[in-house]
Amino acid sequence: MIKIICIGKIKETYLTELINDYKKRINKYHKLEIIELKDSNPKEEKKEILKNIKESEYIIAMCINGTELSTIEFKNAIENLLTNGNSNITFIIGGSDGLDEEIINISNKKISFSKLTYPHGLFRGILLEQIYRTFKIINGETYHK
């Protein structure tokens, strides 16, 4: 299963529709769960994040100081995890103050999509789109470039 743990609720209808659309698309390929946690301070968010992860999960922290990957590098990373038995992948998206250092430190991988700051809901949509694109490429299906 792919799990996305994110801080904050999506308030904008257009972003909710985007997120739900990609969630539906991804679920055709792989089970996906999105867990929304209350927006608070990093220490409180850390406690809630830790309650929602298991030791068996491969944790990917989405953070500005992570490694920037191309779409193909992202696809390769996900594909390698899935083919090597790491089918429980958890992405963590922090709140407006970022992720607590403990969450970053326990993560198996740290990824950044850019040095830019994105609105939370839009970033969630971007991550979901890249996960969907990954499955399209893995399955040899056409998807616009």
N, C-alpha and C positions, 0 to 999 in steps of 0.2 A: 504494500500500500504506500502511496505517496500522501504525506500529510503536510499541510501548511498551517503553521501556528502563527497567527498574526495578532498584533495589538490594535484594538480599536474596531469599531463598527463602521460599516460603509453607510453613509447617509444619502448619497446621491443615487437616484434611480438609474441613471445611465451607466454608472459604474457597477451597480448591483446586477444589471442586465448583462453587462460585459462579462463579469465574473461568473455568473450562472451559466452563460453560454459556453464559456471555455471549460467550466467544470463538467458540463454535460458531454462536451466533445471528448475530453480526456477520459471520462469514465467508460467510453467505448473501448479504450485500450488498456486501462489500468485503474484500479480502484483509487479514488482521490477523496480525501477528507480535508475540510477547512475548519480550523478551530479559531474562533475569534475570542480574544481575551480583552478584559476591560483596560482601557487606557489609564495609566497611573504614572508612577515614577519607576525608573529602571529596577530598583530593588524589589518593589512589589510585583512588577511584571515578571521579574526573574522567578519568584516563588511560584507564580501561576504557570509559567512556561515549564518549570521543572516538574510540576504535577502532571503535565501532559506529554512527557517524553519517557520512553523506556530505554533501558540499556541496550537492547537489541537493535535500536534504530540508528541509522547512519544520519548524523545531524549536519545540516548545511546551514550555516549562519549567513544571512544576507546582510552584508555590512560594507560600508563605504571603503574600508581598508582591505577588503578581500581581493582575491585574484579576479581580474577581468578576463572573461572568456569570450571567444567568438561563438556564434551559434553552433558551429560544428564541434568546437571544443566542449561546449555545454552538453551537446548530444552525446559525445563520446564518453564524458564523465558519467552521465546517467545510464547510458547503455552498459558501460563497464560494471557499474554497481549492480544493475539488474541481472546481467549474465554471470556475475560472480556470487550470486546468492544474497545480495543485499537488497531484497525487495521492499524493505521498510525504510523509506527515505523520508526524512522530515526536514522541511525548509522552515526556518524561523525568520520572520520579519518583525523587527522591533518597532517601538513606538517613536514618537517625535524626538525623544532624547536618545534614541539608539538602543542597542542591546547592552545589558550588564556584562562586565568583563568575564564573569564566571560562565555565562552562556557562550560567549565567544571562545573561551578557553576549552570548554568541553566539546565544542563542535569538531567534527571530523574534517570539515572543509569550510572555508570562508570564501564567499563569492560576492563580487561587486558587479552590478550591471553598468556602473558609471560612477564617476566622481560627482555627478550632479545629484541634487536632492530632488526626489519625486514626491508628489502627494501620495499618501499611504494607499488609497484605493486604486490609483492609477498604477502604482508599482505592482500591486497584487495582480492586476490585469496583465501587466507586462510579463510577470513571472509565469502566470498561467498560459499565456500565449506561447512562451518559449518552451514550456513543458509539452504543450500540444504539438508545436512544431517538431520537437524532438521525437515524439511518437510517430508523426507522419513520416519523418525521414527514416527512422528505424524500420518502419514497415514498407519502405520503398514507394510511398504514395506521393503524388504530386502536391506541392504546396508552393505558393508564390514565393519568390525570393525578394 
